[in-house]
Amino acid sequence: MEAIIFCGIQATGKSSFYQRHFFATHVRISLDLLNTRHREDVFLEACLRTSQKFVIDNTNTTVADRAKYIALAQQYNYQIKCYYFQSNLEEALARNNNRTGKALIPEAGVRGAYKRLQIPSPAEGFHEMYYVSINENNFEIKPWQHEI
């Protein structure tokens, strides 16, 4: 059983990364898709009770944001992995400006997420951690080096 928690500000490639790497194997749990915490909780509980692999595809910018998912995954003996997405503010704002409709996040929202961003740590309860960067729509995945 595997729980994957994405971490990074908006427009850093999290959902695209999910599509390329986990679409066929993991349920995507995302507030962008589900719209409410209640729906998110229902999907998460279903995954936990049925031992379904899942990805939490939210910004998860703070230790507190991630703690809920980690605690639940630990209760169900999941292997917990973190993918931290390089969160360069100017690059994210540029990618965000190419979005339209609901996908376009107000600049203040992206800047606010960046200000709240707390770099994840193995001490939070992750079994494995990875650093993901995006370059010309290609993802580079590196093992966590305990510093950015």
C-alpha positions in Angstrom: 0.0 0.0 0.0 1.4 3.3 -1.0 0.4 6.9 -0.1 2.0 9.7 -2.1 1.8 13.3 -1.0 2.7 16.0 -3.4 4.1 19.3 -2.0 4.7 22.5 -3.9 3.0 25.7 -4.9 0.5 26.0 -7.8 1.8 25.7 -11.4 4.8 23.5 -10.5 3.6 20.5 -12.5 1.9 18.3 -9.8 -1.2 17.3 -11.7 0.7 16.8 -15.0 3.2 14.7 -13.1 0.4 12.6 -11.7 -1.0 12.0 -15.2 2.4 10.9 -16.5 3.5 8.7 -13.6 0.5 7.5 -11.5 -2.7 7.8 -13.5 -2.8 4.0 -14.2 -1.9 2.9 -10.7 -3.1 5.4 -8.0 -6.4 7.2 -7.2 -6.0 11.0 -7.4 -7.3 12.9 -4.4 -7.4 16.6 -5.2 -9.4 19.5 -3.9 -9.2 21.0 -7.4 -11.2 17.9 -8.5 -13.4 17.2 -5.5 -14.0 20.8 -4.4 -14.7 20.2 -0.7 -12.9 18.7 2.3 -15.8 16.4 2.9 -15.6 14.8 -0.5 -11.8 14.6 -0.1 -12.3 12.8 3.2 -14.8 10.3 1.7 -12.3 9.4 -1.1 -9.4 9.2 1.2 -11.3 7.0 3.6 -12.4 4.7 0.8 -8.8 4.3 -0.3 -7.6 3.6 3.2 -10.3 1.0 3.9 -9.7 -0.8 0.6 -5.9 -0.6 0.6 -6.0 1.4 -2.6 -2.8 3.3 -3.7 -3.4 7.1 -3.8 -1.8 10.4 -4.5 -2.7 13.6 -2.6 -2.5 16.2 -5.4 -2.8 19.4 -3.4 -0.2 22.1 -2.6 0.3 20.7 0.9 2.6 23.7 1.7 2.8 23.3 5.5 3.7 20.6 7.9 0.2 20.8 9.3 -1.3 20.3 5.8 0.6 17.1 5.3 0.3 15.8 8.9 -3.4 14.7 8.4 -2.6 12.5 5.5 0.6 11.1 7.1 -1.2 10.2 10.3 -4.0 8.4 8.5 -1.7 6.6 6.2 0.4 5.5 9.2 -2.7 4.1 10.9 -3.3 1.9 7.8 0.4 0.9 7.5 0.9 2.6 4.1 4.3 3.3 2.7 4.4 7.1 2.6 6.2 9.0 -0.1 6.7 12.7 -0.6 7.3 14.4 -4.0 8.4 17.9 -3.5 8.0 20.1 -6.6 10.6 22.8 -7.1 8.7 25.9 -6.2 10.4 28.8 -8.0 7.9 31.6 -7.6 8.6 33.5 -10.9 8.6 30.3 -13.0 5.3 29.2 -11.4 3.7 32.6 -12.0 4.8 32.4 -15.6 3.3 28.9 -16.0 0.1 30.0 -14.2 -0.3 32.9 -16.6 -0.6 30.4 -19.4 -3.6 28.8 -17.7 -7.3 29.6 -18.4 -10.6 29.3 -16.6 -10.7 27.6 -13.2 -7.1 26.5 -13.6 -5.8 30.1 -13.5 -5.0 30.9 -9.9 -5.0 34.6 -8.9 -1.4 35.8 -8.5 -2.0 36.6 -4.8 -3.0 33.0 -4.3 0.3 31.7 -5.7 2.3 34.2 -3.8 0.4 33.3 -0.6 1.2 29.6 -1.1 4.8 30.5 -1.6 4.9 32.5 1.6 3.4 29.5 3.6 5.7 26.9 2.0 7.5 24.8 4.5 10.0 22.4 3.0 9.1 18.8 3.8 11.3 16.6 6.0 11.7 12.9 6.6 10.9 13.7 10.3 7.3 14.2 9.3 6.9 10.5 8.7 7.9 10.0 5.1 9.5 6.7 4.2 10.8 8.0 0.9 11.2 11.6 -0.5 11.9 12.9 -4.0 12.7 16.3 -5.5 10.9 17.0 -8.8 11.8 19.8 -11.2 10.3 20.6 -14.5 12.3 21.7 -17.6 10.5 22.3 -20.9 7.6 20.0 -19.9 9.9 17.2 -18.9 10.2 16.1 -15.3 13.4 15.3 -13.5 13.1 13.2 -10.4 15.9 13.1 -7.9 16.2 11.3 -4.5 15.9 13.7 -1.6 19.2 15.2 -0.5 17.9 16.6 2.8 18.3 20.1 1.5 17.1 22.1 -1.5 
